[in-house]
Amino acid sequence: MKIGALNFREVWCVDFEFYAPPGECPTPVCMVAREVGSGETIRLWQDDLTNAKKAPFSAGRDCLFVAYYASAEIGCYLALGWQLPAAVLDLYAEFRNMTNGKDTPCGYGLLGALVYFGLGAMDAAEKKALQNLAGRGGPWTAGESEALLDYCESDVVALTQLFPKMLPGLDLPRALLRGRYMVAAARVERAGIPLDNSALVTLRENFGIVQDRLIERIDSDFGVFDGRIFKADRWAQYLLRNRIPWRRLESGKLALDDDTFRIAAYSYPQIEPIRQLRAALSEMRLADLPVGADGRNRCLLSAFRARTSRNQPSNTNFIFGTASWLRGLIRPPEGYGLAYLDWSQQEFGIAAALSKDPAMLEAYRSGDPYLAFARQAGAVPLAATRATHGATRDQFKACALAVQYGMGADSLALRIGRPTFQARELLRLHRETYSKFWKWSDAAVDYAMLYGSLKTAFGWTIRVGEQVNSRSIRNFPMQANGAEMLRLACCLATERGVTVCAPVHDAILIEAPLGELESAVDRAQRSMADASRVVLDGFCLRSEEKLIRHPDRFQDERGAQMWAMVWDVLKGSPIEACALQHRSPAQRCNKTCAPSHIRPILSISPKVVSH
C-alpha cells in the first residue's frame, strides 16, 4: 500500500486485551490483527500468545503497525518477548493532533474518534464491562474467552474503518515519529521507577501519625489548624497580625491555592513551612500510588494528553506528580544506580534558538542566562557573579521565567516581592534586551490569530478559536517544542540501550548497574544533545546530571527539609522502637509490634541526594 511517499507491503491493525494490576506490567490475554488490504484476520488466545516466539506478521519497516494508543500493544509485545515493530502508526496520537484545540464532545478514546468521524461504535457501557472482564485476570470460561476475542476483534474492525478516514489528514513521516515515541513510552512504563518499599510501607502504616505530628510541630507557630483542617479565618487573622498582603478572589475570599502560597512565600519566607505542610497533607495520597511486587512505581504516561503534547500522567499515580518530599522514596536497588538528567534552562534555550535572538543566544551560551540577562540590561557590572549579585540575578531570573509563561507585571511583582512598577521595569528591560525574541513572539501570536493554528518542528498543532489566549500562544512554541525534544530523547536513549525509568517535563530518570552507570549517562546525554540539535536546527542545549548510587536515594531539594521532618516526627513511635531493636526484618518482635511493621527506619532517612 502506497501512503504518500512511503510504500508498505502490509498494513496491520492490531489490538490486545490484557490485565495489569496497579504497578504491574501487562499480561496479555488475547490479540486480534487484521491486514487492511487482504482482510486476513488473526485471532490468538493467551496460550497461543505465550507459546509464540514472534508476532504472526512482519516487524520490518515494510509492514505498518496500526493501533489506538499503541504503547499498550507494544507493552504486550515486550511482555511476550516479541521483536518490536519498526513502523508504528498510533491513531490516538494522530486524532489528538488533528483535533487539538477543537471540540471533541465524546473525548479522545477510540469511541470518541469513531463518533467524530461519523462511524458506528460499541456502546460505552458494554465496552467497559468487557474491559473489566479482561482486567480481572483469569481463568475465563470458554464463553468469556470467545466474548473477549470478539470484543478485541470489534476494536480491530473499528481501526480498519478509522484508518482510511484519518489517512488523508496524516503527515505520515511525522506520525511515524510519534508512533516511535509510543514504543519508547512502552519501554519506560515497563521499566518503572524503583522505590524504597520499606519506607513506603512505613509511611502508609503511620499516615495518621505523620499528619498529626507535622501539624503539631509546624502549626505551633501559626495556630491555623483545627485538628487536620486548615481554617481560612485563622489564616486571615495571622496575615493581619503579621501585616502580610494576600491575594483575594472575586468573591472577596482569600485565595488558598498553592500557587498563591508559593508566590507569597517568595517575599515572606516565614510562611513557607505552612505552605509545605498544606501541600504535604493534600498530596500525601500514598494509598493510590501503584507499586508492583518488584517495588516499582508504574503508571500510564498519558502521552500527548496535554495541549502542548506533553505527557500528563495522573498526579496520584506518578511519584513525580506527588509532593516533592515524597520523591525521597525513589531509591535504586542494590547494585544499581540512577541518574537524573535535565536540560539546563531548556525553555530559555528553546526561545533563543527559535527566535535566533543574538543576545539571548549569547546569554544561554554563557552558562548562566539569568546573570547574563542582568549584565546585558546594565543592571550589574560585567564582573558580577552569583555570589556578588545573587539577589539581582534572582529578580532577572524571575522575569525571564515570567516572560516564558506569559506572566504580567502584577503577577511578577508578587513573585519577586517588589512594587508593580519595578516588575514593569524588568519586563521593559527584557523587551529591550531581547528585541528580536519579542518580534518573533509577537509574530507567533499574529500568525495564530490570522491562520488559526501554530505548529512545532515535528508538526504538533494547536488550533486557535475566536477566544484567543495570547499568553498560552506565546508559551506554546517553548513548551511544545520542549515536548518534542523530550520524546525524541527518550526514543534515542531507549534505542541505544539506556533504561529510562521516567520522563519528567525537561528531564529523564535513567537506571543502570553501578559498573555501567557512567556509560549509560553518556549515552543518555548524547541522546538529549542530539534531540535538541534536531528540534532546534543545529543548536545544542546543555544537560546536567545528578547520580544516585545505592544505598543513596533521590530527593528533590525542595522537599529535603520536609522529608527529614517526616522521619524525625516518627521518632519514638512503637514501630521505630521495634525497628531500632531489631535491625533485620527477619527478626521477630514482641506483641507491641507485628512482624510486618518491622522497618529499619534509621537506614531509611539520613542519606539523600538532591537535584
PyMOL commands that set and color helices and strands:
alter all, ss='L'
color gray80, all
select helices_A, chain A and resi 46-51+70-80+91-99+110-116+124-135+142-169+172-191+197-205+207-221+232-241+258-267+269-283+286-288+319-321+324-329+346-355+358-365+369-376+390-404+409-416+420-433+435-451+470-495+514-535+557-569+574-581+595-597+601-603
alter helices_A, ss='H'
color red, helices_A
select strands_A, chain A and resi 2-3+6-7+10-19+27-35+41-45+63-67+87-90+193-194+225-226+229-230+296-297+336-343+453-455+461-463+499-504+507-513+543-549+554-555+609-610
alter strands_A, ss='S'
color yellow, strands_A
deselect
rebuild
show_as cartoon
